[in-house]
Amino acid sequence: MNLKILLPSRVFADISHVTSLVVETLAGSMGLLPHRLDCVAGLVPGILSYVLPDSGAMYVALDGGVLAKSGSDVLISTRRAMSGKDLAALHEAVKKDFQTLDAREREVRAAVAKMEGAFLGRLRELQHAR
């Protein structure tokens, strides 16, 4: 099979000769082999594992998304992805990435709260000026 993983800004991976893959869907774990019927599935955040004939098992952490299989092509669209051959190392990388993301989200929420407060204050000033 041909596996292509798309992020919003770029192609994350374009891999040929995938012999099988397992991914986490909204309905649970789903395995794909080359001759499986075509399908579409919603993905939840989790680990995609795929097997290459010469490299063995490989892993990709996905942040949800959509999978579409058509013939021998498997297309996955996701917001974020990280790959690795070692699950423990991938787990640590994902953990660090989410901690960084959480810190950024807190900063953005604080900035938005300040902007909302300033907007509401000016709106009150305009109402009192009438």
Secondary structure, 3 states (H helix, E strand, C coil): CEEEEECCCCEEEEECCCCEEEEEECCEEEEECCCCCCEEEEECCEEEEEEECCCEEEEEEECCEEEEEECCEEEEECCCEEEECCHHHHHHHHHHHHHHHHHHHHHHHHHHHHHHHHHHHHHHHHHHHC
